[in-house]
Amino acid sequence: MSLATTCGLLAWCVAFGAPPSAKNDAKLAAALIDAHNKERAKADLPAFTADEKLIAAALVHAKDMAEHGRMTHEGSDGSNAAQRIERQGYAFTTAA
């Protein structure tokens, strides 16, 4: 499955009602990371690894976007990615 297809599937599931469950969220996150790593391998880049805190931050934001019917980097509460990552307890020095 291509990266674009996986991202589209994740967005569709969040927006249109994939049954919410930790198992489903984990499968979607694993598929997204796998798709990224296939593209990274083509460019001779190291693979990404999953991090539960980062996955949680991404899923909270995806659900927020779906609930508000908009795709944006800014959360409905005005938050940015770094703030959402910090809320999940992930320690980092920079976020892009």
N, C-alpha and C positions, 0 to 999 in steps of 0.2 A: 504494500500500500504506500503511495507517495505521501510526502510530507503535507502537501496541499490537501490531499484527500483526507488524511488523518485530522488535520486542523479543522477542516470543514465538517467532518463527522462529529468531532468534539463540540463544536459550536452548535450544530444542529441538535445534538442530543440534549445539550443544556437548555437551548431555547425552546424546543418542541416536545420535551417530555420523556426523555429516557428515564426509566424508573430510577429515582435517586437511591443510591446505595453505595456503601464504601467499596463493595466488590466491583461494581460498575465503574466507579470513579477510578479505582486502581487499574482496571483494564484499559480505560481510555488514556490514562497517564502513561502507562507502559507502552501503548501503541504510539503515542506521540513521541516519546523518547526514542523508541526504536526507529521511527521514521526519520527523526533528526540525525540519529547515529548513522543511518544508511547514507544520508547526504554528506555527513562529516567524513565518513570513510572514503568516499569518492574524492574528497579534497585532501586526503591524508591528514586529517585532524583527529585528535583523540576523542574518544567517546564520552558522551555525557553519562552521568549516573543519576539515579533518582534520589531525591531528598524529600522526605515526607512533609517537612515544613514548607518547602517551596511549592510542592504540589498542592498543599492546603491553601496557600495564598492564591495560587492560580485558580483553583476551583471556586473559592469564595468570590473572586472577581468575575469569573465567567458567569456564575449564577446571578450576581448583582447586575451584570450587563443584560442578561436574559430577562430578569424581572423588570428592568427599566426600558427594555426594547432599544438598546443602543450599544454600539461597539466603539469603545473609546479607551484610552490609556488611563483616564481619570475616573476614579470611582464615583458613585452617586453621592458620596459624602465628601467629595473633593480630594480624596486621597490619591497619592501617586503609588507607583509600584514599590518603592523603597519603604513607604509607610505600611503598606499591606504585608510586605515581607517581615518587617519588624514586629507587627502584631502577632505573627505566628511564632515568634521567638527565635528566628533565624539570625545568627550573628554574621555580619559581613562588613567589609570596608567600603565597597562601592557597588552600585547596581545600575545597570543601563536599561 
